Amino acid sequence: MDNYKLFVRVLVSLSSLLSFVSWVANADTISSSSCTQTPYPQICNSFITSNPLATSKGFRDVALTVTMNQAQLAHNHISSIDLSSFDQLAKAAWADCLELSNDTVSKLNRVLLSNSWEDTQTWLSAAVANHQTCQNGFMELNSASFMSSLPSILLSDFSKLLSNSLAVNKQQAASTLSGGRKQPGGGARRLLSDGFPSWVSAADRKLLQSTTATTATTANIVVAADGSGNYKTISEAVAASSKLRSGTSRFVIYVKKGTYKENVEITKSMKNIMLIGDGIGATIVTGGKNVQDGSTTFRSATVAAVGDGFIAKAMTFQNTAGPQKHQAVAFRSGSDQSVFYQCSFQGYQDTLYVHSQRQFYRNCDIYGTVDFIFGDAAVVFQNCNIYVRKPMSNQKNTITAQGRSDPNENTGISIHNCKITAASDLKAVQSSYKTYLGRPWKEYSRTVVMKTYLDTLIDPAGWLEWSGNFALTTLYYGEYGNTGSGSSTSGRVKWKGYHIMTTSDAQKFTVPNFLGGGSWIGAAGVPYTSGL
């Protein structure tokens, strides 16, 4: 009997050894055949071959899981940093990193549960934006020396893991689509005679078409500066929304006419919040935070929306810090599938921070001077007025500064059927200042301007360098079918990354193709043009 037990133990040991050898061999096969296709094969090999999931999951799932695990480690490290040596500016940058790393963990958790390659690419791209924003805060507050306190996995390895994950997910999507499955988001959507898509939910359509009187009676909360509503401030109403509803159904906050001097934050947990005002110039939210006075660009926003499904209608968002204060954001959106309808965004430098994820703006006004539409979202501006203001002496106006830092991100700025002209303060002196459509904030900056009216203020070159030759061969800037005296492309830049687009090129940046179908826009009750 003892010999039999010994024999069994030997068999079990041999079986375990064979399993281990098989796992190692399998892991090596996965890494050698797949890691070579990633931007950073050495990092891929280092993490994949040491991961026991390599034999039980596909390469994509292992890559995403490893990236998620490193995101959690980075967040844990940031949370536990000793801040005793940090000055106030460094603490401000650290606070951004803490929020952003927490958001990245949430995004990557969603990635692991998602079967949609479009959603996965959006959330991975948002994680890249978060990573960049964390570092930006330290640099813009001249606190770069404190970045040594951050873990190396956040500054180097994690960035490469994200890049690999983006590439792996995109490759699998391309493989699936080449197998005959129709690309999501393709095809035009039929519009009803009232201009709304046929699949608009009746409830949200009524909200966006409703009159002021109707809104006042149907809203969940009414805000009024004069005390005639449930609350006097928007911040109080937003905070109350978490207690007054169950689940994540649409929650409507009607903000009556008035000027609200406050900074408002729609946090990650506050999903499907809707702010409806009494119109541009009637309901105004205003603030003055800015980088010069010690805020990061990220935290300077008068209003910030992070909770998914945010909608704003008929409101004005301002940052009144002025051009001399440099970066000063009026509105920041990191809300996935957020919609802005009949709103105005007013500032100078960095007015509208389209930080990350999918966003749509329709019939809006945007005012600014330097990089005043910027960020790393996948965003379409449709039927909007873009007003360029008078900058400081010796400054040049740049309308966009898109922040795509990885070639596999699905992000970019699409300006479609809009009007770009001088604001009243610039109009009389516009010949004294140069104005450009954009400049490349990051290496793979992507911006297109299509079927848009460009007034005389646009410089013949069209686009401006960021610094020397940086990004000029890797960016993607395009123009298609524009009109107006500033639309001539004969004098445009000769960069490798600049394109006079074909119709086929331009179609890629329409709402259905660029924002993944756009059904969420219709569900919000906002009309949109599906094709060019």
C-alpha positions in Angstrom: 0.0 0.0 0.0 2.8 2.4 0.9 4.5 1.7 -2.5 1.2 2.4 -4.2 0.9 5.8 -2.4 4.4 6.6 -3.4 3.7 5.7 -7.0 0.6 8.0 -7.0 2.6 10.9 -5.5 5.3 10.5 -8.2 2.6 10.5 -10.9 1.0 13.7 -9.5 4.4 15.3 -9.3 5.2 14.4 -12.9 1.8 15.6 -14.0 2.4 19.0 -12.2 5.8 19.3 -13.7 4.5 18.5 -17.2 1.7 21.1 -16.7 4.2 23.7 -15.7 6.5 22.9 -18.7 3.4 23.1 -20.9 2.5 26.4 -19.4 6.0 27.8 -19.9 6.1 26.5 -23.5 2.6 27.9 -24.2 3.5 31.3 -22.7 6.6 31.5 -24.8 4.6 30.6 -27.9 2.1 33.4 -27.1 4.7 36.0 -26.5 6.9 35.1 -29.5 4.0 34.9 -32.0 2.0 37.9 -30.6 4.3 40.3 -28.8 6.3 41.0 -31.9 3.1 42.6 -33.3 3.0 45.2 -30.4 4.7 48.6 -30.3 6.7 47.4 -27.2 7.5 43.7 -27.6 10.1 43.6 -24.8 7.5 44.9 -22.3 5.0 42.5 -23.7 7.3 39.5 -23.3 8.3 40.6 -19.8 4.7 40.7 -18.5 3.0 38.0 -20.6 5.5 35.1 -20.1 5.3 35.6 -16.3 1.5 35.6 -16.2 -0.3 32.2 -15.5 -3.3 33.4 -17.5 -1.3 33.0 -20.7 -2.5 29.4 -21.1 -6.1 29.8 -20.1 -7.0 33.0 -22.0 -6.5 34.5 -25.4 -3.6 36.9 -26.0 -5.9 40.0 -26.0 -7.5 39.1 -22.7 -4.1 38.4 -21.1 -2.8 41.7 -22.3 -5.8 43.6 -21.0 -5.7 41.8 -17.6 -2.0 42.6 -17.2 -2.6 46.2 -18.0 -5.5 46.3 -15.5 -3.3 44.8 -12.7 -0.6 47.3 -13.3 -3.1 50.2 -13.2 -4.3 48.9 -9.8 -0.7 48.8 -8.5 -0.1 52.3 -9.8 -3.2 53.6 -8.1 -2.3 51.9 -4.8 1.1 53.5 -4.9 -0.3 57.0 -5.6 -2.8 56.6 -2.8 -0.1 55.8 -0.3 2.5 58.5 -1.2 3.9 60.5 1.7 3.0 64.1 0.9 4.9 65.7 3.7 7.6 67.0 1.3 5.1 68.2 -1.3 4.4 72.0 -1.6 0.8 73.2 -2.4 1.3 73.1 -6.2 2.7 69.5 -6.1 -0.2 68.5 -3.9 -2.6 69.9 -6.5 -1.0 67.9 -9.3 -1.0 64.8 -7.0 -4.8 65.2 -6.4 -5.4 65.1 -10.2 -3.3 61.9 -10.5 -5.2 60.3 -7.7 -8.5 60.9 -9.3 -7.3 60.0 -12.8 -5.6 56.8 -11.7 -8.8 55.7 -9.9 -10.8 56.5 -13.1 -8.3 54.4 -15.1 -8.8 51.4 -12.9 -12.6 51.8 -13.4 -12.2 52.1 -17.2 -10.0 49.0 -17.4 -12.4 47.0 -15.2 -15.1 47.8 -17.8 -12.7 46.8 -20.6 -12.4 43.3 -19.1 -16.2 42.9 -19.1 -16.8 44.4 -22.5 -17.4 42.5 -25.8 -17.4 45.7 -27.8 -14.0 46.5 -29.5 -15.2 50.1 -30.0 -16.0 50.6 -26.3 -12.7 48.9 -25.4 -10.8 51.2 -27.7 -12.6 54.3 -26.2 -11.8 53.3 -22.6 -8.2 52.4 -23.3 -7.8 55.8 -25.1 -9.3 57.5 -22.0 -6.8 55.7 -19.9 -4.0 57.1 -22.1 -5.5 60.6 -21.7 -5.6 60.1 -17.9 -1.9 59.1 -17.9 -0.9 62.1 -19.9 -3.0 64.5 -17.8 -1.5 63.3 -14.6 2.0 64.2 -15.8 0.8 67.5 -17.4 -0.3 68.8 -14.0 3.2 68.5 -12.5 4.8 70.1 -15.5 2.5 73.0 -15.9 2.8 73.9 -12.2 6.6 73.7 -12.4 6.6 70.7 -10.0 8.2 68.1 -12.3 10.8 67.3 -9.7 8.1 65.7 -7.5 7.2 63.2 -10.3 10.0 61.0 -9.0 7.6 60.1 -6.2 5.4 58.4 -8.7 5.9 54.8 -9.5 8.0 53.9 -12.6 5.2 51.7 -13.8 3.0 54.8 -14.0 5.6 56.8 -15.9 7.0 54.2 -18.2 6.0 50.6 -18.2 2.3 51.3 -17.7 2.3 53.7 -20.6 3.8 51.0 -22.8 1.3 48.4 -21.6 -1.6 50.7 -22.6 -0.1 51.2 -26.0 0.3 47.5 -26.5 -3.3 46.9 -25.3 -4.6 49.5 -27.8 -2.7 47.8 -30.6 -3.8 44.3 -29.6 -7.4 45.2 -29.4 -7.4 47.0 -32.7 -5.7 44.1 -34.4 -8.3 41.7 -33.1 -11.1 44.0 -34.2 -9.5 44.2 -37.7 -9.3 40.4 -37.8 -13.0 40.1 -36.8 -14.2 42.7 -39.3 -12.2 41.1 -42.1 -14.0 37.9 -41.4 -17.2 39.4 -42.8 -18.8 41.2 -39.8 -20.0 44.6 -40.6 -18.1 47.4 -38.9 -20.1 48.9 -36.1 -21.3 52.5 -36.7 -21.3 52.1 -40.5 -24.3 53.2 -42.6 -26.4 56.3 -42.5 -29.3 56.7 -40.1 -32.7 57.7 -41.5 -33.9 61.1 -40.1 -37.4 62.0 -39.4 -39.0 65.1 -40.8 -38.4 67.0 -37.5 -34.7 66.4 -37.8 -34.3 63.8 -35.1 -33.1 60.3 -35.8 -35.7 57.6 -36.0 -34.4 55.8 -32.9 -34.6 58.8 -30.5 -36.3 57.9 -27.2 -39.5 59.7 -26.8 -38.8 60.8 -23.2 -35.4 62.5 -23.9 -36.7 64.0 -27.2 -39.5 65.7 -25.3 -37.0 67.0 -22.7 -34.9 68.7 -25.3 -37.8 70.1 -27.3 -39.7 71.2 -24.2 -40.4 74.8 -23.3 -39.3 76.5 -20.2 -42.6 76.1 -18.5 -42.7 72.4 -19.3 -39.2 71.9 -18.1 -40.0 73.6 -14.8 -42.8 71.1 -14.1 -41.0 67.9 -15.2 -37.5 68.5 -13.8 -36.4 66.4 -10.8 -34.8 69.5 -9.2 -35.1 73.2 -9.9 -32.2 75.6 -9.2 -32.9 79.3 -8.9 -30.4 82.0 -7.7 -33.3 84.0 -6.4 -34.5 81.3 -4.1 -37.6 80.3 -6.0 -36.4 76.7 -6.7 -35.3 73.7 -4.6 -31.8 75.0 -4.4 -29.8 78.2 -5.0 -26.7 76.6 -6.4 -26.1 74.0 -9.1 -23.5 72.2 -6.9 -26.2 71.7 -4.2 -28.6 70.2 -6.7 -25.9 67.9 -8.2 -25.0 66.6 -4.7 -28.7 66.1 -3.9 -29.2 64.0 -7.1 -27.3 61.1 -5.6 -29.7 60.9 -2.7 -33.0 61.6 -4.6 -32.9 58.9 -7.2 -32.3 55.1 -7.3 -30.3 53.6 -10.1 -28.9 55.6 -13.1 -32.1 56.8 -14.9 -32.1 60.2 -16.4 -32.1 62.9 -13.8 -33.1 66.4 -14.9 -31.9 69.6 -13.2 -33.5 72.8 -14.5 -31.4 75.8 -13.8 -33.4 79.0 -14.0 -32.2 82.3 -15.5 -29.4 83.9 -13.5 -25.7 84.0 -13.0 -24.2 81.2 -10.9 -20.7 81.9 -9.6 -19.5 78.5 -8.6 -17.4 75.5 -9.7 -19.5 72.5 -10.4 -18.3 68.8 -10.7 -20.5 66.0 -12.1 -18.5 63.1 -10.6 -17.9 59.6 -12.0 -20.8 58.1 -10.0 -23.3 60.7 -11.2 -24.5 59.2 -14.5 -27.1 60.5 -16.8 -27.4 64.0 -15.3 -29.0 66.6 -17.5 -28.7 70.4 -17.0 -31.2 72.5 -18.8 -31.1 76.3 -18.6 -33.2 79.1 -19.9 -30.9 79.8 -22.9 -27.5 81.1 -23.9 -26.9 84.4 -22.0 -29.8 83.7 -19.7 -28.5 80.9 -17.5 -24.8 81.5 -16.9 -22.3 79.5 -14.8 -19.1 81.4 -14.3 -15.7 80.9 -12.5 -12.1 82.1 -12.8 -9.7 79.3 -11.8 -6.5 79.3 -13.8 -3.0 77.9 -13.9 -1.3 81.3 -13.1 -3.1 81.3 -9.7 -2.1 77.7 -8.8 -4.7 75.4 -10.4 -3.9 72.7 -12.8 -5.6 73.0 -16.2 -7.6 69.9 -15.4 -8.9 71.4 -12.1 -9.5 75.0 -13.5 -12.8 74.1 -15.1 -15.8 76.1 -14.1 -17.9 73.0 -14.8 -16.5 69.5 -15.1 -18.6 66.4 -16.2 -17.1 62.9 -15.7 -20.3 60.8 -15.1 -21.3 59.1 -18.3 -24.3 60.2 -20.3 -24.1 63.9 -19.3 -26.3 66.3 -21.3 -26.4 70.1 -21.2 -28.9 72.3 -23.0 -29.4 76.1 -23.2 -26.7 77.3 -20.9 -23.6 79.4 -20.9 -20.3 78.2 -19.3 -17.7 80.8 -18.6 -14.1 81.2 -17.3 -13.5 84.9 -16.8 -9.8 84.7 -15.8 -8.8 86.5 -19.0 -6.0 86.0 -21.5 -3.3 87.1 -19.1 -4.0 84.1 -16.8 -3.3 81.6 -19.7 -4.9 78.2 -19.2 -8.4 78.7 -17.8 -11.1 76.1 -18.6 -14.8 77.0 -18.9 -16.0 73.4 -19.3 -14.3 70.0 -19.1 -15.9 66.8 -20.3 -14.6 63.3 -19.6 -18.2 62.0 -19.8 -18.7 59.1 -22.3 -21.5 59.7 -24.7 -22.0 63.3 -23.5 -24.2 65.7 -25.5 -24.2 69.5 -25.6 -27.0 71.3 -27.3 -27.5 75.1 -27.7 -24.8 75.9 -25.2 -22.1 78.6 -25.1 -18.5 78.1 -23.9 -16.6 81.3 -23.2 -13.0 81.8 -22.2 -9.6 82.7 -23.7 -6.9 80.0 -23.6 -8.1 76.4 -23.1 -11.9 77.3 -23.0 -13.3 73.9 -23.8 -11.4 70.8 -22.5 -12.7 67.8 -24.5 -10.7 65.6 -22.2 -11.7 62.0 -23.2 -14.3 59.5 -24.5 -17.1 60.2 -26.9 -18.7 63.7 -27.1 -21.1 65.5 -29.4 -21.8 69.3 -29.7 -24.7 70.7 -31.7 -25.7 74.3 -32.3 -23.2 75.6 -29.7 -21.0 78.7 -29.5 -17.3 78.4 -28.5 -15.2 81.5 -27.8 -11.4 81.6 -27.2 -7.9 82.5 -28.3 -5.1 79.9 -27.8 -5.8 76.1 -28.1 -9.4 76.8 -27.0 -10.8 73.5 -28.1 -8.4 70.9 -26.8 -8.1 67.4 -25.3 -8.1 63.8 -26.3 -11.8 62.9 -26.8 -13.5 61.5 -29.9 -15.6 64.5 -30.5 -17.8 66.0 -33.3 -18.9 69.6 -33.4 -21.8 70.1 -35.7 -23.6 73.3 -36.8 -21.6 75.3 -34.2 -20.3 78.8 -34.2 -16.6 79.1 -33.3 -15.6 82.7 -32.4 -12.0 83.7 -32.2 -11.3 86.4 -29.6 -8.6 89.0 -29.4 -5.5 87.5 -27.8 -2.7 89.2 -25.9 0.0 91.1 -27.8 2.4 88.9 -29.7 0.1 85.9 -29.3 -1.2 83.8 -32.2 -4.7 82.3 -32.1 -5.0 78.5 -32.5 -8.5 77.1 -32.5 -7.6 73.4 -31.7 -4.9 71.5 -29.9 -5.8 67.8 -30.1 -4.0 65.5 -27.7 -3.8 62.0 -29.3 -0.5 60.5 -28.2 -0.8 57.0 -29.6 -1.6 56.0 -33.2 -4.2 53.4 -32.2 -6.3 55.7 -30.1 -9.8 56.3 -31.7 -9.8 60.0 -30.7 -9.8 63.2 -32.6 -11.7 66.5 -33.2 -14.1 66.7 -36.1 -15.5 70.1 -37.0 -18.4 69.6 -39.4 -20.7 72.2 -41.0 -19.7 74.9 -38.5 -18.8 78.6 -38.9 -15.4 80.0 -37.8 -15.2 83.7 -37.6 -13.8 86.6 -35.5 -15.6 87.6 -32.3 -16.5 91.3 -31.9 -13.3 92.2 -30.0 -11.0 90.7 -32.7 -13.0 91.7 -35.8 -11.7 95.3 -36.0 -8.0 94.3 -35.5 -7.9 90.8 -36.9 -5.2 91.7 -39.5 -2.9 92.3 -36.5 -3.1 88.7 -35.3 -2.6 85.4 -37.0 -5.2 82.7 -36.5 -4.8 79.0 -37.3 -7.1 76.0 -37.3 -4.9 74.1 -34.9 -1.5 72.9 -33.8 -0.3 69.5 -32.6 -0.3 69.2 -28.8 0.7 65.5 -29.0 2.5 63.3 -31.5 -0.5 61.8 -33.2 -2.8 64.9 -33.0 -5.9 64.4 -35.2 -8.3 67.2 -36.3 -10.5 67.6 -39.4 -12.5 70.6 -40.6 -15.3 69.6 -43.1 -17.9 71.6 -44.9 -17.3 74.6 -42.6 -17.3 78.3 -43.3 -13.9 79.8 -42.7 -13.8 83.6 -42.6 -10.9 85.8 -43.6 -9.1 85.5 -40.3 -7.7 82.1 -41.1 -4.1 82.3 -42.1 -3.3 81.0 -45.6 -1.1 78.3 -44.0 -4.1 77.0 -42.1 -2.2 75.2 -39.4 0.7 76.0 -37.0 3.7 74.1 -35.7 3.8 73.3 -32.0 7.6 73.2 -31.8 9.9 72.8 -34.8 9.2 69.6 -36.7 7.5 67.9 -33.8 4.6 65.6 -35.0 4.5 67.1 -38.5 4.8 63.6 -40.1 2.7 61.7 -37.5 -0.3 64.0 -37.1 -3.5 63.8 -39.2 -4.9 67.2 -40.1 -7.5 67.3 -42.9 -9.9 69.7 -44.7 -12.9 68.8 -46.9 -15.4 71.0 -48.8 -14.9 74.1 -46.7 -16.2 77.5 -47.9 -15.4 81.2 -47.2 -12.5 83.5 -47.9 -10.3 81.6 -45.5 -10.9 78.2 -47.0 -8.5 78.2 -49.9 -6.0 75.3 -49.6 -3.5 76.7 -52.1 -1.2 78.2 -49.4 -1.7 75.4 -46.8 1.2 73.7 -45.0 3.1 71.0 -46.9 3.5 68.6 -43.9 3.3 64.9 -44.5 0.5 64.7 -42.0 -1.7 67.3 -43.7 -4.4 66.1 -46.1 -6.9 67.6 -48.5 -9.4 64.9 -47.9 -11.4 62.9 -50.4 -15.1 62.1 -49.8 -14.1 58.7 -48.6 -11.7 60.2 -46.1 -14.2 62.7 -44.8 -16.9 60.0 -44.3 -14.7 58.4 -41.6 -15.2 61.5 -39.4 -19.0 61.8 -39.6 -21.1 61.0 -36.5 -22.0 57.4 -37.4 -18.5 56.4 -38.3 -16.4 58.4 -35.8 -18.6 58.2 -32.7 -19.7 54.5 -33.1 -23.1 54.9 -34.5 -24.4 57.8 -32.6 -27.6 56.1 -31.3 -26.8 57.7 -27.9 -27.1 61.2 -29.5 -30.5 60.4 -30.8 -31.5 58.9 -27.5 -30.7 62.3 -26.0 -33.1 63.9 -28.3 -30.6 66.0 -30.2 -30.9 66.2 -34.0 -27.7 65.5 -36.0 -26.6 65.0 -39.6 -25.5 61.4 -40.1 -23.6 61.9 -43.4 -21.5 64.6 -44.9 
